[in-house]
Amino acid sequence: MIRLAVQILWPAFLMAGVFEMLLFAVVDPSDLHWFGGPPMDWPREAVYTVTFVLCWLCTSTASALTVLLTGGLRHLERQGDRF
């Protein structure tokens, strides 16, 4: 089960990094506002960190749903957790 988690989380980690680079190539963190209201008063590092974690959460959820919907867990159980 740990191997399956790593197989889901590692590619999601890499893609979250790519998504964040693409996002902040276009958007400046100091220009972000709270839903059209006042600007965010967070340091740049905090914005980068929270954005990365959110991207990682979204991509890992998508990967886990793909495994779930394709029956990947049943396939692993039949093989006796051998890869």
Number of C-alpha atoms within 10 A of each C-alpha: 10 7 11 15 11 11 14 20 19 13 15 22 18 12 17 22 17 13 17 18 14 11 13 12 9 8 11 10 19 13 8 16 12 9 8 7 8 9 13 15 13 12 10 12 10 12 15 16 12 11 18 20 15 14 20 23 16 14 21 22 15 14 17 18 14 13 16 12 10 10 11 14 14 12 12 14 11 9 9 9 12 8 7
